Amino acid sequence: MYRKFISVLAVMVFAAGMYAQNAYDALRYSGQFAEGTARSAAMGNAMVAVGGDMGGLTINPAASAVYRYSEFMFTPTVTVAGMESEYLGLSASANKTRAGVANFGYVGSFSTYKSSGLVSWSIGLLLNKQNNFTGARKVYGQTDASSWLASLAYNTDGIYAPNMDLTDRNEPFYSSNASWNSILAWNASLLDTLPGTSDLYYAATENLYGNDISVGGELAQRFNAESVGNITEAVINWGGNFSDRLFVGVNMGIQSIMYKYEELMSEEALNSADFHSGFSYFSYGYRYKATGTGINLKAGLIYLPAKWLRLGASVSTPTWMFLSEEWENGVNSEFDDGYSQRIVSPLGTYNYRLNTPFRWNVGAAVMLGNRGVISVDYESVDYTKAKLRDADYEFGYDVENSDIRKLFVKQDIFRIGAEMNINPAFALRAGYQYHSSPYAGDTSEGERNIGSIGAGYVWSCGASDMFVDLTYQQLLGNSSESFSLYGDTTVPAPVGIAKTNNWKLLLSVGFRF
C-alpha cells in the first residue's frame, strides 16, 4: 500500500467547508469594507478629515459635527461578485447579483447661537453596511490522478469503522471522533476498509492493485459555491462643533451579522467500468449559516489648523460579538448497478464569542475653496489581536487563537479621494483604496485594490435641497490566487487559479433642510 502526506499548495477559503470555529471565521467577521454613501464610496471612503457625510460618519464620528444643516439620506446598491477559475486546463465562471441598502439615516444639526465654544451640536441615527459577503464560485475539470474521495479516505485512517455506522443506538456524528464527511461517505458506500483492517480506508474512486492504491479512471470534478450576507451597523451618534475649528464626535455601533454559505462538490466517472467498485457519481453538499450581534464604540475629531486644511483621527474599540452557527452536510452516491444512497447529517449548532481588533484612522483633507476637496486616509488594524471565546466561559479556543496570531498580520489600508465642483449644482468624484494582505508571509492573498468614480447633483426645493449621487465601484487588477479543492491524498491535488471580480453601483437620494 502506498500512502504519503501531501501538503496542500494553497487552499481556497470558500472550499474549506468549515463547521468548527477557526481563525478564518475571526478574519471574516473582523474585516470591514464599508459601503457608505455614494459620495463617500466615490471618494474611496477617504473621509476621516472631510466630514459632513453619513458614510464618513461611520469612519469618523466627528463627521456629524461638520454639518451646517439637517439631512435625510437613503442609499440602495447593487453588487455583482464572482470568480473566474482555471482548473485542469478548463475554465469556469460564476457571478452573484445582490441588491440591498448600503446606507439609511438622519443627521440633525442644532445651533447653540453662540459665536465661540460649543457653537452647534448634532445627532445621527443611521444604518450602514460594514461588510458584504456576496460571492459565487465555480470550478470544473477532469483528472484520473486524484480525487476528493481519495483525500477523504486518507483523512479517515485511524477511525474504527463500526463507530461510524448509522444505527438507532449509535449516533456517530457526536459519539465518534470521525469527521461528518467521513461518516456520510462511509454510510453511502463511498469508503471501504482495506482488506484485513478496520481503520484503514480506500475510496470508491480508487482501485486496489496488491498493496498499491490508485484512482481507477477519469473523473469529472465540479465545485459550486455561493455566499450572501452582510454586517450592518446601527449607529447612534453625537457630535459637537467648537468655534468652527474643532469638531468631535462619538458613536455607539450595534452590529447585526448574517452570513450564508452553500457549496456542492461532485465527482462523476466518465466510464464506470474503470472502477472496481462500479462507482458512477457522488455529490457532497454543505450548508452553513451564521448570525450574531455585536457592539462597539468609536470616537473621533476633525481639526482645522487653516481654512484650507482639515486633519482628522478616529479610533474604534473592538466589536464584541456573540455568534450562532448552524450547518448541515449531505452526500449522494450512485453506482453502475443501480445502487444509490442519500444521507443527510443532523443539523449542527454552536454559539461562541468573538472580539475583533481595535481600528485606527488618520486623515488629511485639502479644501479647494468652492471648487472641491482632495483627501487622504490611513487605517491600521492588527488581525493578530482578534480573539475567539466560548459563549459561556472566558477561556477556550487556545489553539484557534494561536492560529490567529500565526496566520494573520497587521493590515494597512490607504485611501485617497477627490471631489471637483463643476458648478454649484454638479460635482464629479473619484477615489482609490488599497488594502494590504491580512495574511502572514510573503503573499498578496487577500490584497485588494478598489477604484471608484461618481457624480452628484443638487437642486433647490424651496427651503430645502434635494440631491442625488451615483457611484460605480470596481475591484481593480487581475489579482489571482492558487487553490486546491482537497489535499492529503496519494498524489498532490490539482492546483487551479482563481480570479475574483467584484463591482457595485450605489445611488444616494437625500434631502437637506
C-alpha positions in Angstrom: 0.0 0.0 0.0 1.3 3.4 -0.9 0.3 6.4 1.2 2.1 9.6 1.9 1.4 13.0 3.2 0.9 15.8 0.6 0.8 19.4 1.6 -1.9 21.5 0.0 -0.1 24.1 -2.0 -2.9 26.7 -1.4 -6.5 26.4 -0.3 -9.5 28.4 -1.2 -11.1 29.7 1.9 -14.5 29.0 0.4 -13.6 25.4 -0.3 -12.8 24.7 3.3 -16.3 23.8 4.3 -15.6 24.5 7.9 -18.1 23.8 10.7 -15.8 24.4 13.6 -14.9 27.9 14.6 -11.5 28.8 13.4 -9.1 31.7 12.6 -10.8 32.3 9.2 -14.1 32.9 10.9 -12.4 35.6 13.1 -11.0 37.3 10.0 -14.3 37.1 8.1 -16.3 38.9 10.8 -13.4 41.3 11.7 -12.9 42.7 8.2 -14.6 45.9 7.1 -15.3 47.0 3.5 -17.8 49.7 4.4 -20.1 50.7 1.5 -21.2 54.1 3.0 -22.9 56.7 0.8 -22.5 57.1 -2.9 -20.4 60.2 -2.2 -18.1 58.6 0.3 -17.7 55.4 -1.9 -16.9 57.6 -4.9 -14.1 59.2 -2.9 -12.6 55.9 -1.9 -14.1 56.3 1.6 -11.2 58.8 2.3 -13.5 60.7 4.7 -11.7 60.8 8.0 -10.9 64.5 7.7 -13.7 65.6 5.4 -16.8 65.4 7.5 -20.4 66.3 6.5 -21.2 62.9 5.1 -23.0 59.9 6.6 -20.6 57.4 5.0 -17.7 59.3 6.7 -19.6 59.4 9.9 -19.2 55.6 10.4 -15.4 56.1 9.9 -15.0 59.2 12.0 -17.9 60.2 14.3 -16.8 63.8 14.2 -18.2 64.0 10.6 -21.7 64.8 12.0 -20.3 67.9 13.8 -19.3 69.4 10.4 -22.9 69.5 9.2 -24.5 73.0 9.0 -27.9 71.6 8.1 -30.0 68.5 8.8 -30.1 65.7 6.4 -32.0 62.5 5.5 -30.5 60.0 3.1 -31.2 56.6 1.5 -28.6 54.6 -0.5 -29.7 51.5 -2.4 -27.0 49.4 -4.0 -26.4 46.6 -6.4 -23.4 44.3 -6.0 -22.1 41.8 -8.6 -19.5 39.5 -7.3 -18.0 36.3 -8.7 -14.9 34.4 -9.8 -13.2 33.0 -12.9 -11.3 29.8 -12.5 -8.7 27.8 -14.4 -8.6 24.2 -13.3 -7.0 21.2 -15.1 -6.9 23.1 -18.3 -10.6 24.1 -18.2 -12.3 27.4 -17.5 -15.4 28.2 -15.5 -17.0 31.4 -14.2 -19.8 32.4 -11.8 -21.4 35.6 -10.7 -23.9 36.5 -8.0 -26.0 39.7 -8.1 -27.5 41.1 -5.0 -29.5 44.3 -4.3 -29.5 45.9 -0.9 -29.3 49.1 1.1 -25.9 50.5 1.8 -26.9 53.4 3.9 -30.1 54.9 5.5 -30.2 57.6 8.1 -30.7 61.0 9.5 -28.4 63.7 10.9 -29.7 66.7 12.7 -27.7 69.8 13.3 -28.7 72.3 16.0 -27.2 75.7 16.7 -26.5 77.0 20.2 -26.5 80.5 18.9 -23.0 81.2 20.3 -20.0 82.5 18.4 -17.4 80.6 20.3 -17.2 77.4 22.4 -19.9 74.9 21.5 -21.5 76.7 18.6 -23.5 73.7 17.4 -24.2 70.1 18.1 -25.5 67.2 16.1 -27.2 63.8 16.4 -27.1 61.0 13.9 -29.2 57.9 13.6 -28.3 55.6 10.7 -27.8 52.2 9.3 -24.6 51.4 7.4 -23.4 48.3 5.7 -19.9 47.5 7.0 -19.3 44.3 5.0 -20.9 42.5 2.1 -20.4 38.7 1.8 -21.9 38.3 -1.7 -19.9 35.8 -3.8 -20.1 33.0 -6.3 -17.5 30.3 -7.3 -17.5 27.6 -9.9 -14.7 25.1 -10.8 -14.7 22.3 -13.4 -12.0 19.9 -14.5 -11.2 16.3 -15.4 -8.5 14.1 -13.9 -7.5 10.5 -13.4 -4.7 11.3 -10.9 -6.6 12.2 -7.7 -10.0 12.6 -6.1 -11.8 14.3 -3.3 -13.0 10.9 -2.0 -9.4 9.6 -2.0 -8.4 12.5 0.1 -11.3 11.8 2.5 -10.2 8.1 2.7 -6.7 9.2 3.7 -8.1 11.5 6.4 -10.4 8.8 7.8 -7.5 6.4 8.6 -7.4 5.6 12.3 -11.1 5.7 12.8 -12.7 2.4 13.8 -15.2 1.6 11.1 -18.1 0.2 13.2 -18.1 3.5 15.2 -19.3 5.3 12.0 -22.3 3.0 11.4 -25.7 4.8 11.5 -27.9 2.8 13.8 -30.7 3.6 16.2 -28.5 3.3 19.2 -25.3 4.8 17.7 -25.2 8.5 16.6 -21.7 8.7 15.2 -21.9 12.4 14.4 -21.5 13.2 18.1 -20.2 9.9 19.6 -17.3 9.1 17.3 -14.1 11.1 16.5 -14.8 10.9 12.8 -15.5 13.9 10.7 -19.0 14.3 9.5 -17.8 14.0 5.9 -16.3 10.6 6.7 -19.4 9.4 8.4 -21.6 10.4 5.5 -19.3 8.8 2.9 -18.9 5.6 4.8 -22.6 5.1 5.1 -23.1 5.9 1.5 -20.7 3.1 0.5 -18.2 5.7 -0.8 -15.5 4.4 1.6 -14.4 0.9 2.4 -11.8 -0.6 4.7 -8.7 -2.1 3.3 -8.6 -6.0 3.5 -7.8 -7.2 6.9 -8.2 -3.8 8.6 -11.0 -2.0 10.4 -9.4 1.5 10.5 -7.6 2.0 7.1 -9.6 3.1 4.1 -9.8 3.5 0.4 -12.4 5.3 -1.7 -14.9 4.1 -4.3 -13.0 6.1 -6.8 -9.8 4.1 -6.0 -8.8 0.6 -7.2 -6.6 -1.9 -5.3 -3.7 -3.4 -7.0 -2.0 -5.6 -4.4 -0.5 -3.1 -1.9 -1.0 -0.2 -4.3 -3.9 2.2 -4.5 -4.7 4.5 -7.4 -7.6 6.4 -8.9 -9.5 4.0 -11.2 -10.2 6.2 -14.1 -11.1 9.7 -15.4 -13.3 11.8 -13.1 -15.2 14.9 -13.9 -14.9 17.2 -10.9 -17.3 20.1 -10.2 -17.4 22.6 -7.4 -20.0 25.3 -7.0 -20.4 27.7 -4.1 -22.5 30.8 -3.2 -22.4 33.2 -0.3 -24.7 36.0 0.8 -25.0 38.2 3.8 -23.6 41.3 5.4 -22.6 43.1 8.6 -25.0 46.0 9.1 -24.3 48.6 11.8 -26.9 50.7 13.5 -25.2 53.9 14.7 -26.2 56.4 17.4 -24.0 59.5 17.1 -23.4 62.7 18.9 -21.1 65.5 17.5 -20.0 68.9 18.8 -18.6 71.9 16.9 -16.3 74.1 19.0 -15.7 77.5 17.5 -15.9 76.1 13.9 -12.4 74.9 14.4 -12.5 71.7 16.4 -15.2 69.0 15.7 -15.6 66.0 17.9 -17.9 63.0 17.9 -18.8 59.7 19.4 -20.6 56.6 18.1 -22.2 53.6 19.6 -22.5 50.9 16.9 -24.8 47.9 17.2 -24.0 45.3 14.6 -26.1 42.7 13.0 -24.3 39.8 11.4 -25.7 37.4 8.8 -23.7 35.1 6.6 -24.9 32.2 4.5 -22.7 29.8 2.5 -23.6 26.8 0.4 -21.3 24.5 -1.6 -21.8 21.5 -3.8 -18.9 19.3 -4.9 -19.3 16.3 -7.2 -17.2 13.6 -8.9 -18.5 11.7 -11.9 -17.0 8.7 -13.6 -16.6 9.1 -17.3 -16.6 5.3 -17.5 -17.8 3.3 -14.5 -16.2 0.2 -15.8 -12.8 1.7 -14.9 -13.6 1.5 -11.2 -13.7 -1.8 -9.3 -16.5 -0.5 -7.1 -18.7 0.3 -10.1 -18.6 3.9 -9.0 -20.7 6.2 -11.1 -21.3 9.5 -9.2 -21.2 11.2 -5.9 -22.1 14.7 -4.7 -21.3 16.4 -1.4 -23.4 19.4 -0.2 -22.7 21.7 2.7 -24.9 24.5 4.1 -23.7 26.9 6.7 -25.4 29.9 8.4 -24.1 32.3 11.0 -26.0 35.1 12.7 -25.0 37.3 15.5 -24.9 40.7 17.2 -22.1 43.0 18.3 -21.5 46.3 19.9 -18.6 48.8 19.6 -17.7 52.4 20.4 -16.0 55.0 18.2 -14.5 58.4 18.9 -13.0 60.9 16.6 -12.1 64.5 15.9 -11.5 66.9 13.0 -9.3 70.0 13.5 -8.9 72.9 11.1 -5.4 74.5 11.5 -6.2 76.6 8.5 -9.3 77.2 6.3 -7.8 75.2 3.5 -6.7 72.2 5.7 -8.5 69.6 7.8 -6.9 67.0 9.9 -8.8 64.0 11.3 -8.4 61.0 13.5 -10.6 58.3 14.9 -10.4 55.1 16.9 -12.8 52.2 17.2 -12.9 49.8 20.1 -13.2 46.0 19.4 -16.6 44.8 18.4 -17.8 42.4 21.0 -19.7 39.8 19.0 -22.0 36.9 20.0 -22.4 34.5 17.1 -24.6 31.5 16.5 -23.8 28.9 13.8 -25.8 26.1 12.2 -24.6 23.7 9.5 -25.7 20.6 7.6 -23.9 18.1 5.3 -25.3 15.7 2.8 -23.9 13.1 0.4 -25.4 11.3 -2.7 -23.9 8.2 -4.1 -24.6 6.3 -7.3 -23.2 3.0 -8.7 -23.5 1.3 -12.1 -25.6 -1.5 -10.7 -28.4 1.0 -9.8 -27.5 1.2 -6.1 -27.8 4.7 -4.7 -27.9 6.4 -1.3 -28.7 9.9 0.0 -27.6 10.6 3.6 -28.0 13.9 5.4 -26.3 14.8 8.7 -28.2 16.2 11.7 -28.4 20.0 12.0 -25.3 21.1 13.9 -25.4 24.2 16.1 -23.0 26.2 18.2 -22.7 29.5 19.9 -19.4 31.4 20.6 -18.0 34.9 21.0 -15.5 37.0 19.0 -13.6 40.1 19.9 -12.4 42.0 16.8 -9.3 44.1 16.9 -9.0 47.9 17.5 -9.1 50.1 14.4 -7.2 53.4 14.0 -7.7 56.1 11.3 -5.9 59.3 10.5 -6.5 61.6 7.5 -6.0 65.0 6.0 -8.1 66.9 3.5 -7.1 69.9 1.4 -10.1 72.2 0.8 -10.1 73.9 -2.6 -12.4 76.6 -1.7 -15.7 76.2 -3.5 -14.0 74.1 -6.2 -13.7 70.8 -4.2 -11.6 68.7 -1.9 -8.7 66.2 -2.0 -8.4 63.8 0.9 -6.1 61.0 2.0 -6.6 58.5 4.8 -4.6 55.7 6.5 -6.2 53.0 8.6 -4.5 50.3 10.7 -6.0 47.1 12.1 -4.0 44.3 13.7 -5.8 41.0 13.0 -3.5 39.1 15.3 -5.5 40.7 18.1 -8.8 39.1 17.2 -9.9 36.6 19.8 -12.4 33.7 19.9 -14.0 32.8 23.1 -16.5 30.2 24.3 -20.1 31.6 24.7 -20.2 30.7 28.4 -16.6 30.9 29.5 -13.7 33.3 29.2 -11.4 30.5 28.2 -11.1 28.0 25.4 -10.0 28.3 21.8 -6.3 28.3 22.7 -5.4 26.5 19.5 -7.6 28.7 17.3 -6.3 31.9 18.9 -2.7 30.7 18.5 -3.6 30.1 14.8 -4.9 33.7 14.6 -1.5 35.0 15.8 0.4 32.8 13.3 -1.7 33.2 10.2 -2.5 36.9 10.2 -0.7 40.3 10.4 -1.4 44.0 10.8 -3.2 45.3 7.8 -2.5 48.7 6.3 -5.3 50.5 4.4 -4.7 53.6 2.3 -7.5 55.7 0.8 -7.4 58.7 -1.5 -10.3 60.7 -2.9 -11.2 63.8 -4.8 -14.3 65.9 -5.4 -14.5 68.7 -8.0 -17.4 71.0 -8.1 -18.1 71.8 -11.8 -20.7 74.3 -10.7 -22.7 74.9 -7.5 -25.1 72.1 -8.5 -22.9 69.4 -10.1 -19.8 67.6 -8.8 -17.5 64.9 -10.1 -15.7 62.4 -7.8 -13.1 59.7 -7.9 -11.3 57.5 -5.4 -8.9 54.7 -4.7 -8.4 52.2 -1.9 -5.6 49.8 -1.2 -5.9 47.0 1.4 -2.8 45.1 2.2 -2.9 41.4 2.7 -4.1 40.3 6.2 -2.1 37.0 5.9 1.3 36.4 7.3 4.2 35.6 5.0 5.3 37.0 1.7 1.9 36.8 0.0 -0.5 39.0 -1.9 -3.5 36.8 -1.0 -6.3 39.0 0.3 -4.8 42.1 -1.1 -7.4 44.5 -2.6 -7.2 47.5 -4.9 -10.5 49.3 -5.3 -11.3 52.2 -7.7 -14.4 54.3 -7.9 -15.9 57.2 -9.9 -19.1 59.1 -9.3 -21.1 62.2 -9.7 -23.6 64.2 -7.7 -26.3 66.8 -8.4 -28.2 69.0 -6.0 -31.1 71.3 -6.7 -33.1 73.7 -4.5 -36.6 72.8 -3.4 -37.7 75.9 -1.6 -36.3 76.0 1.9 -34.6 72.6 1.4 -32.3 71.0 -1.1 -32.6 67.6 -2.8 -29.6 65.7 -4.0 -28.8 62.6 -6.0 -25.3 60.9 -6.0 -24.3 58.0 -8.3 -21.1 55.9 -7.9 -19.5 52.9 -9.7 -17.0 50.9 -7.7 -14.7 48.2 -9.1 -12.2 45.7 -7.7 -9.1 46.6 -9.7 -6.3 44.5 -11.2 -6.1 40.9 -12.2 -5.2 39.5 -8.8 -5.3 35.8 -8.7 -4.9 33.1 -6.1 -3.9 29.5 -6.3 -6.2 26.9 -4.8 -6.7 23.2 -4.2 -10.1 21.6 -3.6 -8.6 18.9 -1.4 -5.3 17.5 -0.1 -3.6 14.7 1.9 -4.0 12.0 -0.8 -1.8 9.7 -2.7 -0.7 12.3 -5.2 -0.7 16.1 -5.0 -4.2 17.5 -5.5 -4.6 19.6 -8.7 -3.9 23.3 -8.3 -6.0 25.9 -10.0 -6.1 29.6 -10.4 -9.0 31.8 -9.2 -9.6 35.4 -10.2 -12.1 37.4 -8.2 -14.3 40.0 -9.8 -16.5 42.5 -8.0 -18.3 45.7 -8.8 -21.2 47.7 -7.4 -23.4 50.6 -8.1 -24.6 53.0 -5.3 -27.3 55.6 -5.6 -27.9 58.1 -2.8 -31.0 60.2 -2.6 -31.4 62.7 0.1 -32.9 66.0 1.5 -31.2 68.8 3.3 -33.2 71.1 5.4 
